[in-house]
Amino acid sequence: LGTRFLESMEAYIQEHQLENAVTFAGAINYEDLPQYYHRSDILLFPSPYEGLPSVVLESMACGTPPVVMRGSGGTEEAVVDGICGW
């Protein structure tokens, strides 16, 4: 995450008292990813430029719905609003 974006998100989380609800996990080993997906309520994927990244498909495969941006290409096409994500 970019420094400014991360600082902005941390400030928002503190302002809205979401410290116990949001985790910035940083880099995670590939073999550990499923346990993170299973423990998560959503995967927030705010990039408008990614096509169809594996992280979105992995999240859906683990039953964790992704939240993606409209107009993001393949990502938006793979996520059916309200069915397997938003």
N, CA, C and O atoms as a GROMACS GRO file, in nm:
protein
  344
    1LEU      N    1   0.084  -0.119   0.000
    1LEU     CA    2   0.000   0.000   0.000
    1LEU      C    3   0.088   0.124   0.000
    1LEU      O    4   0.192   0.127   0.064
    2GLY      N    5   0.045   0.227  -0.072
    2GLY     CA    6   0.117   0.353  -0.071
    2GLY      C    7   0.108   0.418   0.066
    2GLY      O    8   0.008   0.402   0.136
    3THR      N    9   0.212   0.490   0.106
    3THR     CA   10   0.219   0.550   0.239
    3THR      C   11   0.102   0.643   0.266
    3THR      O   12   0.040   0.636   0.372
    4ARG      N   13   0.071   0.731   0.171
    4ARG     CA   14  -0.042   0.824   0.190
    4ARG      C   15  -0.174   0.751   0.205
    4ARG      O   16  -0.255   0.783   0.292
    5PHE      N   17  -0.195   0.651   0.119
    5PHE     CA   18  -0.319   0.576   0.125
    5PHE      C   19  -0.331   0.504   0.259
    5PHE      O   20  -0.436   0.507   0.322
    6LEU      N   21  -0.223   0.440   0.302
    6LEU     CA   22  -0.224   0.368   0.429
    6LEU      C   23  -0.250   0.463   0.545
    6LEU      O   24  -0.328   0.431   0.634
    7GLU      N   25  -0.186   0.577   0.546
    7GLU     CA   26  -0.210   0.677   0.652
    7GLU      C   27  -0.354   0.724   0.651
    7GLU      O   28  -0.415   0.741   0.757
    8SER      N   29  -0.409   0.746   0.533
    8SER     CA   30  -0.548   0.788   0.521
    8SER      C   31  -0.643   0.681   0.575
    8SER      O   32  -0.737   0.712   0.647
    9MET      N   33  -0.617   0.556   0.539
    9MET     CA   34  -0.702   0.446   0.586
    9MET      C   35  -0.690   0.428   0.738
    9MET      O   36  -0.790   0.407   0.805
   10GLU      N   37  -0.569   0.438   0.792
   10GLU     CA   38  -0.550   0.425   0.937
   10GLU      C   39  -0.623   0.537   1.011
   10GLU      O   40  -0.684   0.512   1.115
   11ALA      N   41  -0.618   0.659   0.958
   11ALA     CA   42  -0.688   0.771   1.020
   11ALA      C   43  -0.839   0.747   1.017
   11ALA      O   44  -0.909   0.774   1.116
   12TYR      N   45  -0.890   0.698   0.905
   12TYR     CA   46  -1.033   0.669   0.893
   12TYR      C   47  -1.075   0.562   0.994
   12TYR      O   48  -1.178   0.575   1.060
   13ILE      N   49  -0.996   0.460   1.006
   13ILE     CA   50  -1.025   0.350   1.099
   13ILE      C   51  -1.028   0.400   1.242
   13ILE      O   52  -1.118   0.363   1.319
   14GLN      N   53  -0.932   0.482   1.279
   14GLN     CA   54  -0.931   0.538   1.415
   14GLN      C   55  -1.050   0.631   1.438
   14GLN      O   56  -1.115   0.625   1.542
   15GLU      N   57  -1.077   0.716   1.341
   15GLU     CA   58  -1.187   0.812   1.352
   15GLU      C   59  -1.322   0.741   1.373
   15GLU      O   60  -1.409   0.792   1.444
   16HIS      N   61  -1.338   0.626   1.311
   16HIS     CA   62  -1.464   0.551   1.318
   16HIS      C   63  -1.458   0.432   1.415
   16HIS      O   64  -1.546   0.347   1.416
   17GLN      N   65  -1.351   0.429   1.494
   17GLN     CA   66  -1.332   0.327   1.598
   17GLN      C   67  -1.347   0.185   1.542
   17GLN      O   68  -1.422   0.103   1.594
   18LEU      N   69  -1.273   0.159   1.434
   18LEU     CA   70  -1.279   0.028   1.368
   18LEU      C   71  -1.152  -0.055   1.390
   18LEU      O   72  -1.128  -0.151   1.317
   19GLU      N   73  -1.072  -0.018   1.488
   19GLU     CA   74  -0.944  -0.086   1.511
   19GLU      C   75  -0.960  -0.237   1.531
   19GLU      O   76  -0.873  -0.314   1.491
   20ASN      N   77  -1.069  -0.279   1.593
   20ASN     CA   78  -1.090  -0.422   1.619
   20ASN      C   79  -1.156  -0.494   1.501
   20ASN      O   80  -1.174  -0.616   1.506
   21ALA      N   81  -1.191  -0.421   1.396
   21ALA     CA   82  -1.261  -0.481   1.283
   21ALA      C   83  -1.177  -0.487   1.155
   21ALA      O   84  -1.212  -0.560   1.063
   22VAL      N   85  -1.067  -0.412   1.149
   22VAL     CA   86  -0.988  -0.403   1.027
   22VAL      C   87  -0.844  -0.442   1.057
   22VAL      O   88  -0.786  -0.399   1.157
   23THR      N   89  -0.788  -0.525   0.970
   23THR     CA   90  -0.649  -0.568   0.984
   23THR      C   91  -0.574  -0.541   0.854
   23THR      O   92  -0.619  -0.582   0.747
   24PHE      N   93  -0.462  -0.474   0.863
   24PHE     CA   94  -0.370  -0.461   0.752
   24PHE      C   95  -0.263  -0.567   0.775
   24PHE      O   96  -0.172  -0.547   0.856
   25ALA      N   97  -0.273  -0.677   0.706
   25ALA     CA   98  -0.186  -0.792   0.732
   25ALA      C   99  -0.049  -0.781   0.667
   25ALA      O  100   0.044  -0.850   0.708
   26GLY      N  101  -0.035  -0.696   0.567
   26GLY     CA  102   0.093  -0.688   0.498
   26GLY      C  103   0.115  -0.811   0.411
   26GLY      O  104   0.020  -0.878   0.372
   27ALA      N  105   0.240  -0.840   0.382
   27ALA     CA  106   0.274  -0.956   0.298
   27ALA      C  107   0.246  -1.086   0.373
   27ALA      O  108   0.281  -1.099   0.491
   28ILE      N  109   0.185  -1.181   0.305
   28ILE     CA  110   0.149  -1.310   0.364
   28ILE      C  111   0.202  -1.420   0.274
   28ILE      O  112   0.192  -1.411   0.151
   29ASN      N  113   0.259  -1.524   0.333
   29ASN     CA  114   0.305  -1.639   0.254
   29ASN      C  115   0.188  -1.701   0.182
   29ASN      O  116   0.078  -1.711   0.235
   30TYR      N  117   0.213  -1.744   0.058
   30TYR     CA  118   0.106  -1.799  -0.026
   30TYR      C  119   0.031  -1.914   0.042
   30TYR      O  120  -0.092  -1.919   0.036
   31GLU      N  121   0.103  -2.003   0.107
   31GLU     CA  122   0.037  -2.119   0.169
   31GLU      C  123  -0.048  -2.080   0.290
   31GLU      O  124  -0.131  -2.159   0.334
   32ASP      N  125  -0.030  -1.960   0.344
   32ASP     CA  126  -0.108  -1.912   0.458
   32ASP      C  127  -0.233  -1.835   0.416
   32ASP      O  128  -0.318  -1.805   0.500
   33LEU      N  129  -0.245  -1.803   0.288
   33LEU     CA  130  -0.357  -1.720   0.242
   33LEU      C  131  -0.495  -1.777   0.273
   33LEU      O  132  -0.582  -1.703   0.319
   34PRO      N  133  -0.520  -1.908   0.251
   34PRO     CA  134  -0.656  -1.958   0.278
   34PRO      C  135  -0.705  -1.930   0.419
   34PRO      O  136  -0.823  -1.898   0.438
   35GLN      N  137  -0.619  -1.940   0.519
   35GLN     CA  138  -0.665  -1.913   0.656
   35GLN      C  139  -0.703  -1.766   0.674
   35GLN      O  140  -0.794  -1.736   0.752
   36TYR      N  141  -0.637  -1.676   0.605
   36TYR     CA  142  -0.674  -1.534   0.612
   36TYR      C  143  -0.808  -1.510   0.543
   36TYR      O  144  -0.893  -1.438   0.595
   37TYR      N  145  -0.826  -1.571   0.426
   37TYR     CA  146  -0.954  -1.556   0.356
   37TYR      C  147  -1.069  -1.611   0.441
   37TYR      O  148  -1.174  -1.547   0.452
   38HIS      N  149  -1.050  -1.727   0.500
   38HIS     CA  150  -1.156  -1.790   0.580
   38HIS      C  151  -1.191  -1.708   0.704
   38HIS      O  152  -1.306  -1.709   0.749
   39ARG      N  153  -1.094  -1.637   0.760
   39ARG     CA  154  -1.120  -1.556   0.881
   39ARG      C  155  -1.176  -1.418   0.847
   39ARG      O  156  -1.214  -1.343   0.937
   40SER      N  157  -1.182  -1.384   0.721
   40SER     CA  158  -1.225  -1.250   0.679
   40SER      C  159  -1.372  -1.248   0.641
   40SER      O  160  -1.427  -1.347   0.594
   41ASP      N  161  -1.434  -1.132   0.662
   41ASP     CA  162  -1.573  -1.113   0.620
   41ASP      C  163  -1.580  -1.068   0.474
   41ASP      O  164  -1.672  -1.108   0.402
   42ILE      N  165  -1.484  -0.986   0.430
   42ILE     CA  166  -1.478  -0.938   0.293
   42ILE      C  167  -1.332  -0.922   0.253
   42ILE      O  168  -1.243  -0.918   0.338
   43LEU      N  169  -1.310  -0.912   0.123
   43LEU     CA  170  -1.181  -0.872   0.068
   43LEU      C  171  -1.206  -0.740  -0.002
   43LEU      O  172  -1.283  -0.735  -0.098
   44LEU      N  173  -1.143  -0.634   0.043
   44LEU     CA  174  -1.157  -0.503  -0.021
   44LEU      C  175  -1.047  -0.490  -0.125
   44LEU      O  176  -0.928  -0.492  -0.092
   45PHE      N  177  -1.087  -0.477  -0.251
   45PHE     CA  178  -0.991  -0.467  -0.362
   45PHE      C  179  -1.023  -0.340  -0.440
   45PHE      O  180  -1.100  -0.344  -0.536
   46PRO      N  181  -0.962  -0.226  -0.401
   46PRO     CA  182  -1.002  -0.097  -0.458
   46PRO      C  183  -0.933  -0.057  -0.588
   46PRO      O  184  -0.952   0.055  -0.634
   47SER      N  185  -0.853  -0.145  -0.649
   47SER     CA  186  -0.779  -0.105  -0.768
   47SER      C  187  -0.868  -0.099  -0.892
   47SER      O  188  -0.943  -0.193  -0.919
   48PRO      N  189  -0.860   0.010  -0.968
   48PRO     CA  190  -0.938   0.020  -1.091
   48PRO      C  191  -0.861  -0.032  -1.214
   48PRO      O  192  -0.913  -0.026  -1.325
   49TYR      N  193  -0.738  -0.083  -1.196
   49TYR     CA  194  -0.650  -0.113  -1.310
   49TYR      C  195  -0.604  -0.257  -1.321
   49TYR      O  196  -0.512  -0.284  -1.399
   50GLU      N  197  -0.659  -0.350  -1.249
   50GLU     CA  198  -0.599  -0.482  -1.236
   50GLU      C  199  -0.646  -0.591  -1.330
   50GLU      O  200  -0.590  -0.700  -1.325
   51GLY      N  201  -0.741  -0.573  -1.412
   51GLY     CA  202  -0.787  -0.684  -1.496
   51GLY      C  203  -0.861  -0.787  -1.412
   51GLY      O  204  -0.972  -0.760  -1.366
   52LEU      N  205  -0.803  -0.903  -1.393
   52LEU     CA  206  -0.863  -1.006  -1.308
   52LEU      C  207  -0.752  -1.072  -1.225
   52LEU      O  208  -0.699  -1.176  -1.264
   53PRO      N  209  -0.718  -1.014  -1.111
   53PRO     CA  210  -0.609  -1.067  -1.029
   53PRO      C  211  -0.650  -1.194  -0.954
   53PRO      O  212  -0.767  -1.212  -0.920
   54SER      N  213  -0.555  -1.280  -0.930
   54SER     CA  214  -0.582  -1.408  -0.863
   54SER      C  215  -0.635  -1.388  -0.721
   54SER      O  216  -0.710  -1.472  -0.672
   55VAL      N  217  -0.599  -1.279  -0.655
   55VAL     CA  218  -0.644  -1.257  -0.517
   55VAL      C  219  -0.797  -1.252  -0.509
   55VAL      O  220  -0.854  -1.299  -0.411
   56VAL      N  221  -0.862  -1.197  -0.609
   56VAL     CA  222  -1.008  -1.189  -0.610
   56VAL      C  223  -1.067  -1.329  -0.629
   56VAL      O  224  -1.163  -1.365  -0.561
   57LEU      N  225  -1.011  -1.407  -0.721
   57LEU     CA  226  -1.060  -1.543  -0.744
   57LEU      C  227  -1.033  -1.633  -0.624
   57LEU      O  228  -1.118  -1.714  -0.588
   58GLU      N  229  -0.916  -1.620  -0.562
   58GLU     CA  230  -0.882  -1.699  -0.442
   58GLU      C  231  -0.978  -1.668  -0.328
   58GLU      O  232  -1.024  -1.757  -0.258
   59SER      N  233  -1.008  -1.541  -0.312
   59SER     CA  234  -1.101  -1.498  -0.208
   59SER      C  235  -1.239  -1.562  -0.228
   59SER      O  236  -1.298  -1.616  -0.134
   60MET      N  237  -1.288  -1.555  -0.350
   60MET     CA  238  -1.420  -1.613  -0.380
   60MET      C  239  -1.416  -1.765  -0.361
   60MET      O  240  -1.512  -1.822  -0.312
   61ALA      N  241  -1.305  -1.830  -0.399
   61ALA     CA  242  -1.292  -1.975  -0.382
   61ALA      C  243  -1.298  -2.017  -0.236
   61ALA      O  244  -1.340  -2.128  -0.203
   62CYS      N  245  -1.255  -1.928  -0.147
   62CYS     CA  246  -1.256  -1.955  -0.003
   62CYS      C  247  -1.386  -1.910   0.062
   62CYS      O  248  -1.402  -1.922   0.184
   63GLY      N  249  -1.480  -1.856  -0.017
   63GLY     CA  250  -1.608  -1.813   0.037
   63GLY      C  251  -1.608  -1.673   0.094
   63GLY      O  252  -1.702  -1.634   0.163
   64THR      N  253  -1.502  -1.598   0.068
   64THR     CA  254  -1.493  -1.460   0.117
   64THR      C  255  -1.528  -1.366   0.003
   64THR      O  256  -1.452  -1.358  -0.094
   65PRO      N  257  -1.640  -1.293   0.011
   65PRO     CA  258  -1.680  -1.208  -0.101
   65PRO      C  259  -1.589  -1.086  -0.117
   65PRO      O  260  -1.557  -1.020  -0.018
   66PRO      N  261  -1.547  -1.058  -0.239
   66PRO     CA  262  -1.468  -0.938  -0.264
   66PRO      C  263  -1.555  -0.817  -0.291
   66PRO      O  264  -1.667  -0.828  -0.342
   67VAL      N  265  -1.503  -0.702  -0.256
   67VAL     CA  266  -1.564  -0.574  -0.292
   67VAL      C  267  -1.468  -0.510  -0.391
   67VAL      O  268  -1.353  -0.480  -0.356
   68VAL      N  269  -1.514  -0.488  -0.515
   68VAL     CA  270  -1.429  -0.436  -0.621
   68VAL      C  271  -1.490  -0.308  -0.678
   68VAL      O  272  -1.607  -0.277  -0.653
   69MET      N  273  -1.410  -0.234  -0.753
   69MET     CA  274  -1.456  -0.109  -0.813
   69MET      C  275  -1.526  -0.135  -0.946
   69MET      O  276  -1.488  -0.225  -1.021
   70ARG      N  277  -1.628  -0.056  -0.974
   70ARG     CA  278  -1.690  -0.061  -1.106
   70ARG      C  279  -1.594   0.000  -1.207
   70ARG      O  280  -1.517   0.091  -1.176
   71GLY      N  281  -1.599  -0.054  -1.329
   71GLY     CA  282  -1.511  -0.002  -1.433
   71GLY      C  283  -1.371  -0.058  -1.425
   71GLY      O  284  -1.278  -0.004  -1.486
   72SER      N  285  -1.353  -0.167  -1.348
   72SER     CA  286  -1.219  -0.223  -1.329
   72SER      C  287  -1.188  -0.338  -1.424
   72SER      O  288  -1.092  -0.412  -1.402
   73GLY      N  289  -1.267  -0.355  -1.528
   73GLY     CA  290  -1.239  -0.458  -1.627
   73GLY      C  291  -1.282  -0.596  -1.582
   73GLY      O  292  -1.396  -0.613  -1.536
   74GLY      N  293  -1.194  -0.692  -1.594
   74GLY     CA  294  -1.225  -0.831  -1.564
   74GLY      C  295  -1.272  -0.855  -1.422
   74GLY      O  296  -1.356  -0.941  -1.399
   75THR      N  297  -1.219  -0.780  -1.328
   75THR     CA  298  -1.260  -0.797  -1.188
   75THR      C  299  -1.409  -0.772  -1.173
   75THR      O  300  -1.479  -0.850  -1.108
   76GLU      N  301  -1.456  -0.666  -1.230
   76GLU     CA  302  -1.599  -0.633  -1.222
   76GLU      C  303  -1.684  -0.740  -1.291
   76GLU      O  304  -1.795  -0.769  -1.247
   77GLU      N  305  -1.634  -0.798  -1.399
   77GLU     CA  306  -1.709  -0.900  -1.471
   77GLU      C  307  -1.716  -1.031  -1.394
   77GLU      O  308  -1.814  -1.104  -1.407
   78ALA      N  309  -1.614  -1.064  -1.315
   78ALA     CA  310  -1.609  -1.190  -1.241
   78ALA      C  311  -1.694  -1.187  -1.115
   78ALA      O  312  -1.741  -1.291  -1.068
   79VAL      N  313  -1.714  -1.068  -1.060
   79VAL     CA  314  -1.788  -1.055  -0.934
   79VAL      C  315  -1.933  -1.018  -0.965
   79VAL      O  316  -1.960  -0.910  -1.017
   80VAL      N  317  -2.024  -1.108  -0.934
   80VAL     CA  318  -2.167  -1.084  -0.956
   80VAL      C  319  -2.220  -1.014  -0.832
   80VAL      O  320  -2.223  -1.072  -0.724
   81ASP      N  321  -2.262  -0.888  -0.849
   81ASP     CA  322  -2.307  -0.804  -0.737
   81ASP      C  323  -2.413  -0.872  -0.651
   81ASP      O  324  -2.519  -0.910  -0.701
   82GLY      N  325  -2.383  -0.887  -0.523
   82GLY     CA  326  -2.477  -0.945  -0.428
   82GLY      C  327  -2.478  -1.097  -0.426
   82GLY      O  328  -2.541  -1.156  -0.338
   83ILE      N  329  -2.412  -1.161  -0.521
   83ILE     CA  330  -2.408  -1.307  -0.528
   83ILE      C  331  -2.275  -1.359  -0.473
   83ILE      O  332  -2.272  -1.436  -0.377
   84CYS      N  333  -2.165  -1.316  -0.533
   84CYS     CA  334  -2.034  -1.363  -0.488
   84CYS      C  335  -1.943  -1.245  -0.453
   84CYS      O  336  -1.821  -1.260  -0.448
   85GLY      N  337  -2.000  -1.131  -0.429
   85GLY     CA  338  -1.926  -1.010  -0.392
   85GLY      C  339  -2.008  -0.887  -0.422
   85GLY      O  340  -2.128  -0.895  -0.448
   86TRP      N  341  -1.940  -0.774  -0.418
   86TRP     CA  342  -2.007  -0.646  -0.446
   86TRP      C  343  -1.917  -0.559  -0.531
   86TRP      O  344  -1.955  -0.447  -0.566
   0.00000   0.00000   0.00000
